[in-house]
Amino acid sequence: MSISEEMLESMRAQARRLDDRLSQMSGALDGLQERIQAVEVTAESRDGLVRATVGSDGHLRDLVLDARIYHTADSARLARTIVETTEVASREARERVKEICAPYVDGETLDDYASGDFDAAMRRFRQRMPFLAE
């Protein structure tokens, strides 16, 4: 089978377009990790007594307790408020990471990954990238 010069040039042009697209994607991915690591979210409790700051991983980075917490001896309520406020910040951090990663990975895959279900995350990723071998 012989390939015409016109068909060969068409294939070369398509290869150049693919190469350009891969270069663009590679450039976009270069800054992805830095953008994810820069995510930091602060949430404040309804009563204003607790401020929790978490990173992109949802882990607590800073906790600020207003001096008014000492006006009440309800430590269980304070503990609940800290946990709830941290959870609000963690959910918002996860949503921001999902927004950053949306062009590359679907939200369900990120949810699987964040919950520790790496097998499900990889299954979803492979479904989107069928050319990857199992």
DAJO-V936663 format. One record per residue. N is the residue number from 1. RES is the residue in three letters. OMEGA is omega in radians with two decimals (999 if undefined). BURIAL is 1 if it has 16 or more other ideal C-beta (glycine too) atoms within 10 Angstrom, else 0. Layout:
# DAJO-V936663
<<N/RES/OMEGA/BURIAL> <N/RES/OMEGA/BURIAL>>
This chain:
# DAJO-V936663
<<1/MET/3.12/0> <2/SER/-3.12/0> <3/ILE/3.14/0> <4/SER/3.12/0> <5/GLU/3.14/0> <6/GLU/3.13/0> <7/MET/3.12/0> <8/LEU/3.12/0> <9/GLU/3.08/0> <10/SER/3.12/0> <11/MET/3.10/0> <12/ARG/3.13/0> <13/ALA/3.11/0> <14/GLN/3.11/0> <15/ALA/3.11/0> <16/ARG/3.12/0> <17/ARG/3.10/0> <18/LEU/3.12/0> <19/ASP/3.10/0> <20/ASP/-3.14/0> <21/ARG/3.11/0> <22/LEU/3.09/0> <23/SER/3.10/0> <24/GLN/-3.13/0> <25/MET/3.13/0> <26/SER/3.10/0> <27/GLY/3.13/0> <28/ALA/-3.13/0> <29/LEU/-3.13/0> <30/ASP/-3.10/0> <31/GLY/-3.06/0> <32/LEU/-3.11/0> <33/GLN/3.13/0> <34/GLU/3.13/0> <35/ARG/3.12/0> <36/ILE/-3.11/1> <37/GLN/-3.14/0> <38/ALA/-3.14/0> <39/VAL/3.09/1> <40/GLU/-3.07/0> <41/VAL/3.07/1> <42/THR/3.07/1> <43/ALA/3.12/1> <44/GLU/3.13/0> <45/SER/-3.12/1> <46/ARG/-3.11/0> <47/ASP/3.10/0> <48/GLY/-3.09/0> <49/LEU/-3.05/1> <50/VAL/2.99/1> <51/ARG/-3.12/1> <52/ALA/3.09/1> <53/THR/3.13/1> <54/VAL/3.07/1> <55/GLY/-3.10/1> <56/SER/3.12/1> <57/ASP/3.14/0> <58/GLY/-3.13/1> <59/HIS/-3.11/0> <60/LEU/3.10/0> <61/ARG/-3.12/0> <62/ASP/3.11/0> <63/LEU/3.13/0> <64/VAL/3.11/0> <65/LEU/3.11/0> <66/ASP/-3.13/0> <67/ALA/-3.14/0> <68/ARG/3.12/0> <69/ILE/-3.10/1> <70/TYR/3.13/0> <71/HIS/3.13/0> <72/THR/-3.10/0> <73/ALA/-3.09/0> <74/ASP/-3.09/0> <75/SER/3.13/0> <76/ALA/3.12/0> <77/ARG/3.11/0> <78/LEU/3.13/1> <79/ALA/3.11/0> <80/ARG/-3.14/0> <81/THR/3.11/1> <82/ILE/-3.13/1> <83/VAL/-3.12/0> <84/GLU/-3.13/0> <85/THR/3.10/1> <86/THR/3.11/1> <87/GLU/3.11/0> <88/VAL/3.13/1> <89/ALA/-3.13/1> <90/SER/3.12/1> <91/ARG/3.14/0> <92/GLU/3.10/1> <93/ALA/3.12/1> <94/ARG/3.13/1> <95/GLU/3.11/0> <96/ARG/3.10/1> <97/VAL/3.11/1> <98/LYS/3.11/1> <99/GLU/-3.14/0> <100/ILE/-3.05/1> <101/CYS/-3.04/1> <102/ALA/3.13/0> <103/PRO/-3.02/0> <104/TYR/-3.05/0> <105/VAL/3.14/1> <106/ASP/-3.08/0> <107/GLY/-3.14/0> <108/GLU/3.09/0> <109/THR/3.11/1> <110/LEU/3.10/1> <111/ASP/3.09/0> <112/ASP/-3.12/1> <113/TYR/-3.11/1> <114/ALA/-3.14/1> <115/SER/3.12/0> <116/GLY/3.13/0> <117/ASP/-3.06/0> <118/PHE/3.12/0> <119/ASP/3.12/0> <120/ALA/3.12/0> <121/ALA/-3.13/1> <122/MET/3.08/0> <123/ARG/-3.14/0> <124/ARG/-3.14/1> <125/PHE/3.14/1> <126/ARG/3.10/0> <127/GLN/3.12/0> <128/ARG/-3.11/0> <129/MET/-3.01/0> <130/PRO/-3.14/0> <131/PHE/3.08/0> <132/LEU/-3.14/0> <133/ALA/3.08/0> <134/GLU/999/0>>
